[in-house]
Amino acid sequence: MKIASEVLTKLLSKKDICVELICNEDININEEMSYMLTQIRNVIIDTSNNDYMCIEKIIEIFEKYGIDCGERHD
């Protein structure tokens, strides 16, 4: 979970971003982020993926968690 907060901190420090979290459910955000990062790591270390498939699978993970990547990656 430490890596998740470090990644988020670095990303937010590069931009002038204000984040407001509103949860309607009892969700453990640290667990969700940790699991998402684990899924992304597994995609990256899977040598059966070519570069295109690796990016495509990471985009699918983002979208599963409600992170819109737009159409740019196509």
TAWOCOR-V549191 format. One record per residue. N is the residue number from 0. RES is the residue in one small letter. PSI is psi as a letter, one per 20 degrees, with the letter a starting at -180 (999 if undefined). OMEGA is omega in radians with two decimals (NA if undefined). D_FIRST is the distance of its C-alpha to the first C-alpha in Angstrom with 1 decimal. Layout:
{{N | RES | PSI | OMEGA | D_FIRST} {N | RES | PSI | OMEGA | D_FIRST}}
This chain:
{{0 | m | h | 3.12 | 0.0} {1 | k | g | -3.14 | 3.8} {2 | i | h | 3.13 | 5.4} {3 | a | g | -3.14 | 5.1} {4 | s | h | 3.09 | 6.6} {5 | e | g | 3.12 | 8.8} {6 | v | g | -3.14 | 10.1} {7 | l | g | 3.13 | 10.9} {8 | t | g | 3.14 | 12.5} {9 | k | g | -3.14 | 14.5} {10 | l | g | -3.11 | 15.7} {11 | l | h | -3.12 | 16.8} {12 | s | h | 3.14 | 18.4} {13 | k | i | -3.10 | 20.6} {14 | k | r | 3.03 | 22.2} {15 | d | n | -3.00 | 23.7} {16 | i | p | 3.02 | 21.5} {17 | c | p | -3.08 | 21.3} {18 | v | p | 3.05 | 18.8} {19 | e | p | -3.13 | 19.8} {20 | l | p | 3.08 | 17.8} {21 | i | o | -3.12 | 20.2} {22 | c | p | 3.07 | 19.3} {23 | n | i | -3.13 | 22.2} {24 | e | r | 3.08 | 20.4} {25 | d | n | -3.05 | 18.1} {26 | i | p | 3.05 | 14.9} {27 | n | o | -3.04 | 11.4} {28 | i | h | 3.13 | 10.0} {29 | n | g | 3.12 | 6.2} {30 | e | g | 3.13 | 7.4} {31 | e | g | -3.12 | 9.7} {32 | m | g | 3.12 | 7.8} {33 | s | g | 3.13 | 5.6} {34 | y | g | 3.12 | 9.2} {35 | m | g | 3.13 | 10.9} {36 | l | h | 3.08 | 9.4} {37 | t | g | 3.10 | 10.3} {38 | q | g | 3.14 | 13.7} {39 | i | g | 3.11 | 14.3} {40 | r | g | -3.14 | 13.7} {41 | n | h | 3.09 | 16.1} {42 | v | g | -3.08 | 18.6} {43 | i | h | -3.09 | 18.6} {44 | i | i | 3.11 | 19.3} {45 | d | o | -3.06 | 21.9} {46 | t | i | 3.10 | 25.1} {47 | s | i | 3.11 | 27.2} {48 | n | p | 2.95 | 26.1} {49 | n | r | -3.08 | 28.1} {50 | d | g | -3.12 | 26.8} {51 | y | g | -3.12 | 28.0} {52 | m | h | 3.11 | 26.5} {53 | c | g | 3.12 | 23.1} {54 | i | g | -3.13 | 23.1} {55 | e | g | 3.14 | 24.6} {56 | k | h | 3.09 | 21.9} {57 | i | g | 3.08 | 19.1} {58 | i | g | 3.11 | 21.2} {59 | e | h | 3.10 | 21.6} {60 | i | g | 3.10 | 17.8} {61 | f | g | -3.09 | 17.7} {62 | e | h | 3.10 | 20.8} {63 | k | h | -3.14 | 19.5} {64 | y | j | 3.06 | 16.9} {65 | g | j | 3.10 | 19.7} {66 | i | o | -3.08 | 19.1} {67 | d | p | 3.13 | 22.7} {68 | c | j | 3.13 | 23.5} {69 | g | a | -3.11 | 27.2} {70 | e | j | -3.03 | 29.9} {71 | r | h | -3.08 | 29.5} {72 | h | i | 3.10 | 27.9} {73 | d | 999 | NA | 31.0}}
